[in-house]
Amino acid sequence: MKRIAVEEAFVTQEIADEWANVIATGAKNEPGFRKMGETILADSPGTRIIHERLIDLGAGRIAHMDATGIDIQVISITSPGVQVFEPELATTLARQANDQLSEAIKNHPDRFAGLAAVAPQSPQTAALEIERAIQKLGLCGVLINSHTGGEYLDDQKYWEIFAAAEANSAPIYLHPRTPSPEMISPFLDYGLYFAGWGFTVETATHGLRLIMGGVFDHFPKLTIVLGHMGEGLPYWLQRLDNRYSLQVEIGAVPKMPRLPSEYFKDHFLITTSGVCSPPALRHVLEVLGSDAVLFAADYPYESVEEAVSFLDNAPISDQERRKIYQTNAEKLFRLGSTNGSNDTLFA
């Protein structure tokens, strides 16, 4: 059985340098990113180690994989990626990042796969970059770091991105970032803006907006991946259906063709990143089934050793373990394809 980890982060030095420029000028429209500049992106011995691991797409990363038992990393741009920049700069940096990631995969084809970075600030060029990344660079999906300037992808001006993802059979990993400027104020105290809570609230809200905004009625083959055991949504599906039905009954929201939970089960997959909890795993397996769960270690932010030990020893069947570790990722990301096609190679 291979251990395939599907939410493993990197960044280019060019992006990191531009982050520093935004933070240095006050990040006026990005209060969450400004807060990150005071903590996880500040200069300290600990953050330097994280940065060194993020930019390494070679021997150091592979050595860590070997030491922790990871066979393949599906690598993607770390939060907030290029989504804090002006459109032209963001587009350029995303293309450069995809080129660098593609080159690393060519150098280590048995160990690395990758998700494309795009700049939602420019939806048309983002759509073109998805096509280039999948068809030309050999990447196997897309990662978007939740909101862009406080805007969400249910806005139809972004739907070219979904059209390109669907046309290229590219799943979109909807990755967390700090809450949007409109919602962040109560999260700034007590560290709530960060990964323990604010990231989840932000990304879960984004996922629900896609459902309620009718995205999947227009793009019936679109697949979205959520990390961190689905950002809490699998535990809330019954409540969402119940209150949605009440709102339909009183005329507060329009009736959709399906219930929110049905859209979630048909269009979302989740990963284990950062959640090493047997009860949480049992719940998502019961609600979503073993075909909808993938393993992720969230390198270099979480303990890969803990993530591996958790799933190795989880009270699940060997068949479930193999699906979560290996075969679900192979199917979703078409791992093993070398010709740039969109055919599923694993039945």
Secondary structure, 3 states (H helix, E strand, C coil): CCCEEEEEEECCHHHHHHHHHHHHCCCCCCHHHHHHHHCCCCCCHHHHHHHHHHHCCCHHHHHHHHHHCCCEEEEEECCCCCCCCCHHHHHHHHHHHHHHHHHHHHHCCCCEEECEECCCCCHHHHHHHHHHHHHCCCCCCEEECCCECCECCCCHHHHHHHHHHHHCCCCEEECCCCCCCCCCHHHCHHHCCCCCCHHHHHHHHHHHHHHHCCHHHHCCCCCEEECHHHHCHHHCHHHHHHHHHHHHHCCCCCCCCCCHHHHHHHHEEEECCCCCCHHHHHHHHHHHCHHHEECCCCCCCCCHHHHHHHHHHCCCCHHHHHHHHHHHHHHHHCCCCCCCCCCCCCC
